[in-house]
Amino acid sequence: MKQFVPFEKLSKRKQREITRKQRQSWGELNPVTRVTKNLMAYDRAKARRWNDDDYSGGGLFDFKYVKAMLNLL
């Protein structure tokens, strides 16, 4: 029968062996903490997005429509 030895009293090598056996993987669970984005905070990328779209018209005035109408006259 083996005599019980407290974990703290074991040698470093034996402690490492025991802890390696106890360790397991997280599997499909990702332990990274996720934080939701603050919707009230200023976002530079969002502010620049209006400039990146392909819409070339300004408001209700459509230059392509006016140009086509002028060509018909």
Summary of the structure (lengths in Angstrom):
residues: 73
radius of gyration: 33.5
end to end distance: 107.6
largest distance: 107.6
contacts: 72
relative contact order: 0.05
helix: 45%
strand: 3%
